Amino acid sequence: MLDYGVIVVFFATMIGVGIYCARRTTSSAQFFGSDKTVPWWLSGISFYMNSFSALAFVMYSALAYKFGWVPVTVSWLSVPVVLLCAWFLAVRWRRAAQKSPIDFIATRYTPAMCSTLAVLGLPMQLLDNALKLLAIGTVVGVGMGFPLFWSICASGLIIVVYTFLGGLKAALACDFIQFLVILAVVFTLPFLCLGRLAAIDGGAGLAHGFSVFFDRAPEGFFSFTAGKYTWMYMLVFFCCVGSTLSTNWSLVQRYYSTRSDRDAKKMAYLVAALLFLGPPLFFFPAMAARMFLPEIPESEMNGIYAILCREVLPVGMMGMVVAAMFSATMSSLAGNFNAAAAVAVNELYLKAAKNASPRAKMVAARAATVIVGGLVVALAFVMQYAQGADDLFNLSNKVFGVLLPPIAIPMLGGLLVRRISRRAGMVALVGGAVFGLSVFAAGARWAFLREMTWSFPLTSAATVLCLALGTVLWPDGPRERSEVDAFFARLEGEEDRE
């Protein structure tokens, strides 16, 4: 009962934060973070919490149990990506995006491309979020015995409620609380696992636990790569995670909601530090479980984190673990719900309802949040039945390998390369999407084409080619060139340091 009590208190706190923030959120600008008032440290913690979810605990812990150090290698690929963002993109994102993560597309490229990107990007956001909900259902189902249906529904409902009430500020505040919850679990579980390791041969103490861990580790357990996760795979995954962390809508929000250009950079440095320190702590328990729970069949490896928690945690702590899993997922989903709603409202609704009142904008913002949340929950159930024997890691990679390049490459190109013509963006967006879907369809006959190591490079190359051809075939005229020059003058002006 204590475990259930911990979860109830956790959920009640999230709702309380939403109610508190609702009283202080009076405009759509505040609801979506475009008033640019968020402290860098809070935005950084929120970015970090939004960069992973229970999906990471599920799929990466399964990899840690099976291969050892590999998921740490995969996770550390995010560190140089975020550092590059700090140096080249943080200030540009803060200056480019205003009311939504993609509103700059209308200025840099065309209004039609902005609307098209919203229509194509929203399904990708929904698919990503549905995968994360499915992951939390896996953890809760194994760890607490909750039915998958109700764990998905409960998580989705709580996220929608507090994001509906308080918008981005509620999401940020909950991210901070959830960060503290995760820290409590992440710092506790390794010590308990070390105790179990030490007890294998009748010993005691942390030092003895480490000794057993290194002595009994399978051969190659500490290799940076293993199996199909080769260095070539790591290179492709680096490009994939780079595209995600530099263009994901909810993460872009964290850049443009900060108080100054300097704060946007400081936020990125904080995120890089957290991404470096976190993975060894996160995945050590699953690696240690290989020694004291050696007989887990491969079909059950997605539940290894919950299984070992059930084995080593005292009464009450399992509730904390479930709260931590919910924290990871809820942080990511709340940010994505808010960012997706920002795009839907600012790039679709307000372009149709040009004279909407402030109250109408707030109603639209909250309605869009509810609609996005409902669609994500529905998609999670569809994925549950369509998943079959495929593991979550590969499923998520297949989705991103096809859909990410046509969205991310024109966005980054528009921020960094002045010579790309305005109409080339639409050519790359549509051409890359059509090519990516064609590659995926061809995978029905040639299965290797659906692997990320093939689909992502092929779709990326096609998207870049479309950008180049679009620039050559439809170059900018003098008026369009002056508009692009004015856009880059705003991005490259003297840095605001507050």
C-alpha positions as CSV (number, residue, x, y, z in Angstrom):
1,M,0.0,0.0,0.0
2,L,2.9,2.4,0.7
3,D,4.0,2.1,-3.0
4,Y,0.5,3.1,-4.1
5,G,0.5,6.0,-1.6
6,V,3.7,7.4,-3.1
7,I,2.3,7.3,-6.6
8,V,-1.0,9.0,-5.5
9,V,1.0,11.8,-3.7
10,F,3.2,12.2,-6.8
11,F,0.2,12.6,-9.1
12,A,-1.6,15.0,-6.7
13,T,1.5,17.2,-6.7
14,M,1.6,17.4,-10.5
15,I,-2.1,18.4,-10.5
16,G,-1.4,21.0,-7.8
17,V,1.4,22.5,-9.8
18,G,-0.9,22.8,-12.8
19,I,-3.6,24.6,-10.7
20,Y,-1.0,26.9,-9.2
21,C,0.5,27.8,-12.6
22,A,-3.0,28.2,-14.2
23,R,-3.6,31.3,-12.0
24,R,-0.4,32.9,-13.3
25,T,-0.9,32.1,-17.0
26,T,-3.1,34.7,-18.5
27,S,-2.0,34.8,-22.2
28,S,-1.1,32.4,-25.0
29,A,2.4,33.9,-25.0
30,Q,2.9,32.8,-21.4
31,F,1.2,29.5,-22.1
32,F,3.7,28.7,-24.9
33,G,6.8,30.4,-23.4
34,S,7.1,33.2,-26.0
35,D,7.3,35.8,-23.2
36,K,11.0,34.7,-22.8
37,T,11.1,34.8,-19.0
38,V,12.4,31.4,-18.0
39,P,15.7,31.1,-16.0
40,W,18.5,29.3,-17.7
41,W,18.9,26.6,-15.1
42,L,15.2,25.7,-15.1
43,S,15.1,25.6,-18.8
44,G,18.2,23.4,-18.8
45,I,16.7,20.9,-16.4
46,S,13.5,20.9,-18.4
47,F,15.5,20.3,-21.6
48,Y,17.3,17.4,-20.0
49,M,14.1,15.9,-18.8
50,N,12.5,16.3,-22.2
51,S,15.5,14.7,-23.9
52,F,14.6,11.2,-22.6
53,S,11.7,9.3,-21.2
54,A,10.8,5.9,-19.7
55,L,11.5,4.7,-23.3
56,A,15.2,5.2,-22.4
57,F,14.9,3.2,-19.2
58,V,13.1,0.4,-21.0
59,M,15.0,0.1,-24.2
60,Y,18.5,1.2,-23.0
61,S,18.3,-0.9,-19.9
62,A,17.5,-3.9,-22.1
63,L,20.6,-3.1,-24.1
64,A,22.7,-2.6,-20.9
65,Y,21.6,-6.1,-19.6
66,K,22.4,-7.7,-23.0
67,F,25.5,-5.9,-24.2
68,G,26.9,-3.9,-21.2
69,W,28.4,-0.5,-21.9
70,V,26.8,0.0,-25.3
71,P,23.8,2.2,-24.2
72,V,26.3,4.5,-22.4
73,T,28.1,4.9,-25.7
74,V,24.8,5.6,-27.5
75,S,23.7,8.1,-24.8
76,W,27.0,9.9,-24.8
77,L,26.6,10.7,-28.5
78,S,24.2,13.4,-27.2
79,V,26.9,15.3,-25.4
80,P,28.9,16.7,-28.4
81,V,25.5,17.3,-30.2
82,V,24.4,19.7,-27.4
83,L,27.8,21.4,-27.2
84,L,27.6,22.0,-30.9
85,C,24.1,23.4,-30.4
86,A,25.5,25.7,-27.7
87,W,28.1,27.1,-30.0
88,F,26.2,27.4,-33.3
89,L,22.4,27.2,-32.6
90,A,21.4,28.4,-29.1
91,V,21.4,32.1,-29.9
92,R,20.0,31.6,-33.4
93,W,17.0,29.5,-32.0
94,R,16.3,32.1,-29.4
95,R,16.2,34.9,-32.0
96,A,14.5,33.0,-34.8
97,A,11.6,31.3,-33.0
98,Q,9.0,33.7,-31.5
99,K,5.5,32.3,-30.9
100,S,6.1,28.7,-31.9
101,P,9.2,26.5,-32.7
102,I,8.6,26.7,-36.5
103,D,7.1,30.2,-37.0
104,F,10.5,31.4,-38.4
105,I,9.9,29.1,-41.4
106,A,7.3,31.6,-42.8
107,T,10.0,34.3,-42.9
108,R,13.0,32.3,-43.9
109,Y,11.2,30.2,-46.5
110,T,7.5,30.7,-47.2
111,P,4.2,30.8,-45.2
112,A,3.0,27.7,-47.2
113,M,6.0,25.7,-46.1
114,C,5.4,26.7,-42.5
115,S,1.9,25.3,-42.7
116,T,3.0,22.2,-44.5
117,L,5.7,21.6,-41.9
118,A,3.1,21.9,-39.2
119,V,0.9,19.3,-40.9
120,L,3.7,16.9,-41.6
121,G,5.5,17.5,-38.2
122,L,2.5,17.0,-36.0
123,P,2.1,13.3,-36.9
124,M,5.7,12.7,-36.1
125,Q,5.4,14.3,-32.7
126,L,2.3,12.2,-32.0
127,L,4.1,9.0,-33.0
128,D,7.1,9.8,-30.8
129,N,4.9,10.6,-27.8
130,A,2.9,7.4,-28.3
131,L,6.1,5.3,-28.2
132,K,6.9,7.0,-24.9
133,L,3.5,6.2,-23.4
134,L,3.8,2.6,-24.5
135,A,7.2,2.5,-22.7
136,I,5.8,3.7,-19.4
137,G,3.0,1.1,-19.7
138,T,5.7,-1.6,-20.0
139,V,7.5,-0.5,-16.9
140,V,4.4,0.0,-14.7
141,G,2.8,-3.3,-15.9
142,V,5.9,-5.3,-14.9
143,G,6.8,-3.4,-11.8
144,M,3.4,-2.8,-10.2
145,G,1.1,-5.2,-11.9
146,F,-1.0,-2.4,-13.3
147,P,-2.9,-3.2,-16.5
148,L,-1.3,-1.6,-19.5
149,F,-4.5,0.1,-20.6
150,W,-5.0,1.9,-17.3
151,S,-1.3,2.9,-16.9
152,I,-1.4,4.6,-20.3
153,C,-4.7,6.3,-19.7
154,A,-3.7,7.6,-16.2
155,S,-0.3,8.9,-17.4
156,G,-1.9,10.6,-20.5
157,L,-4.7,12.1,-18.4
158,I,-2.4,13.6,-15.7
159,I,-0.1,15.1,-18.3
160,V,-3.0,16.7,-20.2
161,V,-4.5,18.1,-17.1
162,Y,-1.5,20.0,-15.7
163,T,-0.3,21.1,-19.2
164,F,-3.9,22.2,-20.0
165,L,-4.0,24.2,-16.8
166,G,-0.6,25.9,-16.7
167,G,1.0,25.5,-20.1
168,L,4.8,25.7,-20.4
169,K,5.2,27.1,-16.9
170,A,3.4,24.1,-15.3
171,A,5.5,21.8,-17.5
172,L,8.7,23.5,-16.4
173,A,7.8,23.4,-12.7
174,C,6.8,19.7,-12.9
175,D,10.0,19.0,-14.8
176,F,12.0,20.3,-11.8
177,I,10.1,18.2,-9.3
178,Q,10.3,15.2,-11.5
179,F,14.1,15.7,-11.9
180,L,14.4,15.5,-8.1
181,V,12.3,12.3,-8.0
182,I,14.5,10.7,-10.6
183,L,17.7,11.7,-8.7
184,A,16.4,10.0,-5.6
185,V,15.9,6.7,-7.5
186,V,19.0,6.9,-9.6
187,F,21.3,7.5,-6.7
188,T,19.7,4.8,-4.5
189,L,19.4,1.8,-6.9
190,P,23.1,1.4,-7.8
191,F,24.0,1.1,-4.1
192,L,21.4,-1.6,-3.6
193,C,22.6,-3.4,-6.7
194,L,26.2,-3.3,-5.4
195,G,25.0,-4.9,-2.2
196,R,23.3,-7.7,-4.1
197,L,26.6,-8.2,-6.1
198,A,28.6,-8.4,-2.9
199,A,26.3,-11.0,-1.4
200,I,26.8,-13.3,-4.4
201,D,29.9,-14.9,-2.7
202,G,29.0,-13.9,0.9
203,G,30.8,-10.6,1.0
204,A,29.7,-7.1,1.9
205,G,30.5,-3.5,1.1
206,L,30.5,-1.3,-2.0
207,A,34.1,-2.1,-2.9
208,H,33.5,-5.8,-2.8
209,G,30.3,-5.3,-5.0
210,F,32.4,-3.5,-7.6
211,S,35.0,-6.3,-7.5
212,V,32.3,-8.9,-8.1
213,F,30.9,-6.8,-10.9
214,F,34.2,-6.5,-12.8
215,D,35.2,-10.1,-12.1
216,R,32.0,-11.7,-13.3
217,A,31.2,-9.4,-16.2
218,P,30.9,-11.3,-19.5
219,E,33.7,-10.9,-22.1
220,G,33.3,-7.7,-24.0
221,F,30.8,-6.3,-21.5
222,F,32.7,-3.0,-21.4
223,S,33.2,-2.6,-25.1
224,F,31.9,0.6,-26.7
225,T,30.2,-1.3,-29.4
226,A,28.6,-4.8,-29.7
227,G,26.5,-6.8,-32.1
228,K,24.8,-4.7,-34.7
229,Y,25.7,-1.5,-32.7
230,T,28.9,-1.0,-34.7
231,W,30.8,2.3,-35.1
232,M,28.9,2.8,-38.4
233,Y,25.7,2.4,-36.5
234,M,27.0,4.9,-33.9
235,L,27.8,7.4,-36.7
236,V,24.3,7.2,-38.2
237,F,22.7,7.4,-34.7
238,F,24.9,10.5,-33.9
239,C,23.4,12.2,-37.0
240,C,19.9,11.1,-36.0
241,V,20.2,12.3,-32.4
242,G,21.8,15.4,-33.6
243,S,18.9,16.2,-35.8
244,T,16.5,15.4,-33.0
245,L,18.1,17.5,-30.2
246,S,18.7,20.5,-32.4
247,T,15.2,20.7,-34.0
248,N,12.7,18.9,-31.7
249,W,9.9,21.4,-31.1
250,S,9.8,21.1,-27.3
251,L,13.5,21.5,-27.0
252,V,13.5,24.5,-29.3
253,Q,11.0,26.0,-26.9
254,R,13.6,25.8,-24.1
255,Y,16.0,27.9,-26.2
256,Y,13.6,30.6,-27.1
257,S,11.9,30.9,-23.7
258,T,15.2,31.9,-21.9
259,R,15.8,35.5,-20.8
260,S,18.9,36.3,-22.9
261,D,21.2,34.9,-25.5
262,R,23.8,34.1,-22.9
263,D,21.2,32.2,-20.9
264,A,20.4,30.1,-24.0
265,K,24.1,29.1,-24.2
266,K,24.4,28.4,-20.4
267,M,21.3,26.2,-20.6
268,A,22.9,24.1,-23.3
269,Y,26.2,23.7,-21.3
270,L,24.1,22.5,-18.3
271,V,22.3,20.0,-20.4
272,A,25.6,18.7,-21.8
273,A,27.0,18.1,-18.3
274,L,23.8,16.3,-17.2
275,L,23.8,14.1,-20.3
276,F,27.5,13.1,-19.6
277,L,27.0,12.3,-15.9
278,G,23.6,10.5,-16.2
279,P,24.0,7.4,-18.4
280,P,26.5,5.5,-16.3
281,L,24.3,5.9,-13.2
282,F,21.1,5.1,-15.1
283,F,22.3,1.9,-16.8
284,F,24.6,0.5,-14.1
285,P,21.7,-1.4,-12.3
286,A,20.7,-3.2,-15.5
287,M,24.4,-4.1,-16.2
288,A,24.7,-5.4,-12.6
289,A,21.5,-7.4,-12.9
290,R,23.3,-9.5,-15.5
291,M,25.4,-11.0,-12.7
292,F,22.7,-11.6,-10.0
293,L,19.7,-12.1,-12.4
294,P,21.4,-14.0,-15.2
295,E,18.5,-16.0,-16.6
296,I,16.2,-13.2,-17.9
297,P,14.9,-14.4,-21.4
298,E,15.3,-12.0,-24.3
299,S,11.6,-11.7,-24.7
300,E,11.4,-10.1,-21.2
301,M,14.4,-7.8,-21.4
302,N,12.3,-4.7,-22.0
303,G,11.1,-5.1,-18.5
304,I,14.5,-5.6,-16.9
305,Y,14.6,-2.3,-15.0
306,A,11.2,-3.0,-13.4
307,I,12.2,-6.6,-12.6
308,L,15.5,-5.7,-10.8
309,C,13.7,-2.9,-8.9
310,R,11.1,-5.4,-7.7
311,E,14.0,-7.7,-6.6
312,V,16.2,-5.2,-4.7
313,L,14.0,-2.3,-3.5
314,P,12.4,-2.1,-0.1
315,V,8.7,-1.4,0.4
316,G,7.8,2.1,-0.7
317,M,10.7,2.5,-3.0
318,M,9.0,0.7,-5.9
319,G,6.4,3.5,-5.8
320,M,9.3,5.9,-6.1
321,V,10.6,4.1,-9.1
322,V,7.3,4.1,-10.8
323,A,7.0,7.8,-10.0
324,A,10.5,8.3,-11.5
325,M,9.4,6.4,-14.7
326,F,6.3,8.5,-14.9
327,S,8.5,11.6,-14.3
328,A,10.7,10.8,-17.2
329,T,7.8,10.2,-19.5
330,M,5.6,13.0,-18.2
331,S,8.3,15.6,-18.6
332,S,9.0,14.7,-22.2
333,L,5.3,14.3,-23.1
334,A,4.2,17.6,-21.3
335,G,6.8,19.5,-23.3
336,N,5.9,17.9,-26.5
337,F,2.1,18.4,-25.9
338,N,2.8,22.1,-25.3
339,A,5.1,22.5,-28.3
340,A,2.7,20.6,-30.6
341,A,-0.2,22.7,-29.4
342,A,1.9,25.9,-30.0
343,V,2.4,24.9,-33.6
344,A,-1.2,23.9,-34.1
345,V,-2.6,27.1,-32.6
346,N,-0.1,29.6,-34.0
347,E,0.6,28.1,-37.4
348,L,-2.8,26.6,-38.3
349,Y,-5.7,28.0,-36.1
350,L,-4.5,31.7,-35.9
351,K,-3.8,31.9,-39.6
352,A,-7.5,31.0,-40.2
353,A,-8.8,33.1,-37.3
354,K,-6.7,36.2,-37.8
355,N,-8.6,38.5,-35.5
356,A,-9.0,36.0,-32.5
357,S,-9.3,37.7,-29.1
358,P,-6.8,37.0,-26.3
359,R,-9.5,34.8,-24.6
360,A,-10.1,32.9,-27.8
361,K,-6.3,32.2,-28.1
362,M,-6.2,30.8,-24.6
363,V,-9.2,28.6,-25.3
364,A,-7.6,27.4,-28.5
365,A,-4.3,26.7,-26.7
366,R,-5.9,24.5,-24.1
367,A,-8.2,22.8,-26.5
368,A,-5.2,21.9,-28.7
369,T,-3.4,20.5,-25.7
370,V,-6.4,18.2,-25.0
371,I,-6.6,17.1,-28.6
372,V,-2.9,16.3,-28.9
373,G,-3.0,14.3,-25.7
374,G,-6.0,12.3,-26.7
375,L,-4.5,11.4,-30.1
376,V,-1.2,10.3,-28.4
377,V,-3.1,8.0,-26.0
378,A,-5.0,6.5,-28.9
379,L,-1.9,5.9,-31.0
380,A,-0.2,4.3,-28.0
381,F,-2.9,1.6,-28.0
382,V,-2.5,1.1,-31.8
383,M,1.3,0.7,-31.4
384,Q,0.7,-1.8,-28.6
385,Y,-1.2,-4.1,-30.9
386,A,1.0,-3.4,-34.0
387,Q,4.3,-3.8,-32.2
388,G,4.5,-7.6,-32.3
389,A,7.9,-9.0,-31.5
390,D,9.8,-5.9,-32.5
391,D,11.6,-4.1,-29.7
392,L,10.9,-0.5,-28.8
393,F,14.4,0.7,-29.6
394,N,14.2,-0.5,-33.2
395,L,10.6,0.7,-33.6
396,S,11.5,4.2,-32.6
397,N,14.5,4.2,-34.9
398,K,12.4,3.2,-37.9
399,V,10.0,6.0,-37.3
400,F,12.7,8.6,-37.0
401,G,14.9,7.2,-39.8
402,V,12.1,8.0,-42.3
403,L,10.4,11.1,-40.9
404,L,13.1,13.1,-39.2
405,P,15.4,14.2,-42.1
406,P,12.8,16.0,-44.3
407,I,11.8,18.0,-41.3
408,A,15.1,18.6,-39.5
409,I,17.4,19.3,-42.5
410,P,15.4,22.3,-44.0
411,M,15.0,23.8,-40.5
412,L,18.7,23.6,-39.8
413,G,19.7,24.7,-43.3
414,G,17.4,27.7,-43.0
415,L,19.1,28.8,-39.8
416,L,22.7,28.2,-40.9
417,V,23.0,28.6,-44.7
418,R,22.1,31.9,-46.2
419,R,22.3,30.8,-49.9
420,I,19.5,28.3,-49.7
421,S,16.6,29.8,-51.7
422,R,13.2,30.3,-50.1
423,R,11.3,27.9,-52.3
424,A,14.0,25.2,-51.9
425,G,12.7,24.5,-48.4
426,M,9.4,23.3,-49.6
427,V,11.1,21.2,-52.3
428,A,13.3,19.5,-49.7
429,L,10.4,19.0,-47.2
430,V,8.0,17.4,-49.7
431,G,10.7,15.6,-51.8
432,G,12.5,14.2,-48.7
433,A,9.2,13.0,-47.2
434,V,8.1,11.3,-50.4
435,F,11.5,9.6,-50.8
436,G,11.6,8.5,-47.1
437,L,8.2,6.9,-47.4
438,S,9.2,5.2,-50.6
439,V,12.2,3.7,-48.9
440,F,10.0,2.5,-46.1
441,A,7.6,1.0,-48.6
442,A,10.4,-0.7,-50.4
443,G,11.4,-2.3,-47.1
444,A,8.5,-4.6,-47.5
445,R,10.6,-6.4,-50.1
446,W,14.1,-5.5,-49.0
447,A,13.9,-5.5,-45.2
448,F,17.3,-3.9,-44.6
449,L,15.9,-0.6,-46.0
450,R,13.8,-0.2,-42.9
451,E,16.9,-0.3,-40.6
452,M,18.0,3.1,-39.4
453,T,21.5,2.6,-40.7
454,W,20.0,2.7,-44.3
455,S,16.8,4.7,-44.1
456,F,18.2,7.7,-42.3
457,P,21.3,8.3,-44.5
458,L,19.3,7.6,-47.7
459,T,16.5,10.0,-46.7
460,S,19.0,12.6,-45.5
461,A,20.9,12.5,-48.8
462,A,17.7,12.9,-50.8
463,T,16.6,15.8,-48.7
464,V,19.9,17.6,-49.1
465,L,19.8,17.0,-52.8
466,C,16.3,18.5,-53.0
467,L,17.6,21.5,-51.1
468,A,20.4,22.0,-53.6
469,L,18.2,21.4,-56.7
470,G,15.5,23.7,-55.4
471,T,18.0,26.5,-54.9
472,V,19.4,26.0,-58.4
473,L,16.1,25.6,-60.2
474,W,14.1,28.3,-58.2
475,P,16.6,30.9,-57.1
476,D,15.6,33.9,-55.0
477,G,14.8,37.2,-56.7
478,P,16.1,40.5,-55.4
479,R,13.1,41.0,-53.1
480,E,13.3,37.5,-51.7
481,R,17.1,37.8,-51.2
482,S,16.7,41.1,-49.3
483,E,14.2,39.4,-47.0
484,V,16.6,36.5,-46.3
485,D,19.4,38.9,-45.7
486,A,17.2,40.8,-43.2
487,F,16.4,37.5,-41.5
488,F,20.1,36.6,-41.1
489,A,21.0,40.1,-39.9
490,R,18.6,39.5,-37.0
491,L,20.2,36.1,-36.3
492,E,23.8,37.3,-36.5
493,G,23.5,40.7,-34.8
494,E,25.4,41.7,-31.6
495,E,24.8,39.2,-28.8
496,D,22.3,40.2,-26.1
497,R,23.9,39.3,-22.8
498,E,21.4,40.8,-20.4
